[in-house]
Amino acid sequence: MKSFYVAVQIEENGKYYAYAVKVSENDNLLSKLEIKGIIVASIFETKKRTDEIVKFWNAVFISNGTYLFDSPTF
């Protein structure tokens, strides 16, 4: 069973954060990505590339002051 990784962006009260979700080719994507506040979902073949994107997005949120959390968790 092949796995993929989805980088997701979440918005809560005008603040944002991103994280990765592992999915398989057998998963129902609508069910797997039924996440409150989801605004972006981008699929990648490797965990490494997904992690790079998630870290980039969170760094952008931190730099522009829209990151949801006080201290980043990389």
HUZIMO-V126083 format. One record per backbone hydrogen bond with DSSP energy under -1.0 kcal/mol. CO is the residue of the C=O (numbers start at 0). NH is the residue of the N-H. E is the energy in kcal/mol with one decimal. If there is no record, write none. Layout:
# HUZIMO-V126083
co->(CO,CO)
nh->(NH,NH)
e->(E,E)
This chain:
# HUZIMO-V126083
co->(1,3,4,5,6,7,8,8,9,11,14,15,16,18,20,22,23,27,28,30,32,34,36,39,41,43,45,46,47,48,49,50,51,52,53,54,55,56,57,58,59,60,60,65)
nh->(24,22,43,20,41,18,38,39,16,14,11,67,9,7,5,3,26,31,32,33,34,37,10,8,6,4,49,50,51,52,53,54,55,56,57,58,59,60,61,62,63,65,66,15)
e->(-2.1,-2.7,-3.2,-2.3,-2.5,-1.7,-2.6,-1.1,-1.6,-1.7,-2.8,-2.3,-3.1,-2.9,-3.0,-3.4,-1.6,-2.8,-2.5,-1.3,-2.2,-1.8,-2.2,-2.0,-3.0,-2.6,-1.8,-2.9,-2.0,-2.1,-2.6,-2.5,-2.2,-2.9,-2.5,-2.2,-2.2,-2.4,-2.4,-2.6,-2.1,-2.2,-1.2,-3.5)
